Amino acid sequence: MCVSSTATRTRSITRDDHRRLVRRKGRPIFESELVIPSQGIRTTLQFLADTGSDRTLLLPSATIKLGIDFSRLPLRRGKTGGVGGSVLTARAPAELRFHGANTYVYRIEIAVAAPGSRRSPVDALLGRDILERWYLHYDRRIPLLRAENVSADEVFALPDDAS
């Protein structure tokens, strides 16, 4: 996998075509399909790469947007804190699927923030539980953050006619 992120655009790339990406300043945002079986959720969200976050976190506005029943989340509850303060969270088994030349599947325990009114320009934070499984390269001249898979749980090749 070689995925890159510019301010508002993310796409899979080969090593040779990253020069053609839109060159804008902004946040390193990656788009991923999120599956949370216990909630019947399968959707595509934007994740902000956050090297300071231990785990991937759905933000309060995404919990509301997705209609997650926080009281029915199966795993432990607690407070998750960071630079922006703390929030009540619960955890749920989930899959993140990054689509490109192949589909890369990562099985994680996602932290889900309790519903709240706090607004955010992104749906979720992509934490080190995923980022540490990638090779990351940042080119500040573009700006461009490239991610290459090191250890996905599963990799599915796309059929030849799907490209």
N, C-alpha and C positions, 0 to 999 in steps of 0.2 A: 504494500500500500504506500502510496505517496499522496498525501492529502495536503492541501495548502489552504491557508486562510489569509485573506486580506480583510479590509474593514467590513465589507458587507457581502463579500462573495467567497464561497468556499467550493472547491471542486477537486476531484482527483486529477492528478497530473502525472506525466512522465517526467523524468529528469530533464528532458530537453525542452519542454514547452512551458515551463514556469515563467519565462520572460514575457509571455503574452497575457498574463493576468492583469486585471485592473490594478493600477497603482494608486491607492488612497491610504491616508493615515487612518488608523482606527484600532479597534479591538480585535484580538485573535479569536474569531468565532468559527466554530465547526458545526456543521449540520449533521445530525445523526437520527436514525430511527430508534425510538425508545419503545421497549416492550416491558410492561409490568403485568405478568399473568394474573396475579391476585386481584388486580383492579380491572382486568379486561381492557387494558390500554395498549394500543399500538399506534404510534403517531410519530411525526417528524418534528424535532425541536432544534433550536439553536443553543449551543453550549459555548460559554466563554471559557477558554483555556485559563486555568487558575493554578499556577504552580504552588501557591500557598495553601490550597485546599487539600486536605488529606484524602477526601473522598468526593465523588461526584454527588452533587446536590441539586434537587429540584427546588427552585425558589418559591416563596409563598404565592405569588401571582400565577405561576404555572400549576400549582396544586389546585387552585380555584378553576383556572381555565380548563384543566383536564377532568374536573369533576371527581377528584380523588377523595374517597371516603377515608379521612385520616384515622378515624376510630377503628377501622378494619385493617389497618396495616399490620402485618403479621410479626414484625420483629421489634426489638427493644426501642424504647423511647428515651430521649434525653435532650439536653441543650447542646447546640452546635454554635460555637463562637468564632468570630473572626474580626477583621478590622472594622466592619460595619456594625458590630454588635453581636447579639446572640439571638437564636431562634429555636423554638421547640421543634424537634425532628423525630421521625420514626424511620425505620429502615424496611426495605422490601427487596426481595430478589428481583433482578431486572436484567435485561440484555440491552446493550447498545450495539447498533449495527451501522457500520460506516460503509456506504456504497461507493464504488469507483470501478476500476478495472476488475476488481473482485469485491466480494462482500466480506467484511471482517467483523466477527461477532465477539463481543466481550461480555462475559457473565459477571455481574457485580452485585453487591448489596448497596443499592442506591439510598442515599439519605433524602427524605422527603420532608420539606418544611411544612409546618402547620399552616393552614390557610391564613392569610392576612391581607391587609390593605396596602402593604408596601409594594410600590411599582418598581419594575426593573426593565431595562432595555433588552434583556435576554431572559430566556426561560430557565436556564440552569447553568451551574458551574461544572466544568469538566475538571475533575480532580486528579491527584497523583495516582489514584487507583487505576486510571487509564493512561495518563501521561507517562508514567514510569514504564509502560509497556511499549512505548514508541521511542524512536530516535527523533529528536526535535532539532531543527535548524532554523534560526531566525536571521533574516537578512534585513537589517534596519534601513537600507537604502531604498527598498521597494515600498513599504514594509511587507514582508512575507514571512509567515511561519509555516515551515514544511514539516510534516509528520510522516514517518515511515514505520510501518508495523515491525515490531520485534517479536511479540508473543501474543497473538490473538488466541482465543479459545477455539475458534473455528474459522476457516477460510473457505468461501465458496466461489468458485470461478463462474463467471457469467457465461451463458451459452454464446457461441459465436454469432448468432443472429440477433443478440440483444444489444450489440454495440452500435 
